[in-house]
Amino acid sequence: MEKLIHIIPTPIGNLEDITLRSIQVLHSVDLILAEDTRVTKKLLKHYDIQTKMISYHSFNEHKKLNTIINQIQAGANIALVSDAGTPAISDPGFLLIRECIRHGIEIICLPGATACIPALIKSGIACDRFSFEGFLPIKRGRKKRLSNIVEQGKTTIIYESPHRIIKTLQQLCALCPQREIAVIKELTKLNENIYRGAVQDVISLVSSATIKGEFVIILDGKR
């Protein structure tokens, strides 16, 4: 009996940004593990997918690990999705993937949507060498992480929420006010926008915009 789990990227905004193979897998599996079933339900409805879902998120993943592993070993065909983008990239998934590997379960990870690469390319900032930071610590270790980031000689990708975007830009401005930066808001959505320039100038541009949705920050490396 083949034992495997499918890791399925989902659209980060536009529902059309999903591969034909991903749609086929979501139709065919026995169960979908969804970060938020209410969010994933919209995607499944759009493609008339009737597959059963259960929630699998950062608050219950430890508790559900053994049950999911047992289901796969018993022959269940399962797919993991997050609300948007690729599971395990700033979203739940790593723990389950690691546990599957430990139990000899094959990982089938489909290519697809993720915010970091389109944002990096669109930024116009050097993309030959870059590091991905994801979401920064909210409090402990935040200043140290930012200090380390601005010393890097390569481009850095940071995810940020609307609640902390201005604070993060202000902290970066205190460290490197003239550094080139691009801030992308609501990538692939109707209100997508990008703000480019020196950190000290981009703060005012973002402050005057509608602070809504998630942001991707692309910071140039130290030259």
Secondary structure, 3 states (H helix, E strand, C coil): CCCEEEECCECCCCCCCCCHHHHHHHHHCCEEEECCHHHHHHHHHHCCCCCEEEECCCCCHHHHHHHHHHHHHCCCCEEEECCCECCCCCCCCHHHHHHHHHCCCEEEECCCCCCHHHHHHHHCCCCCCEEEEEECCCCCCHHHHHHHHHCCCCEEEEEECCCCHHHHHHHHHHHCCCCEEEEEECCCCCCCEEEEEEHHHHHHHHHCCCCCCCEEEEECCCC
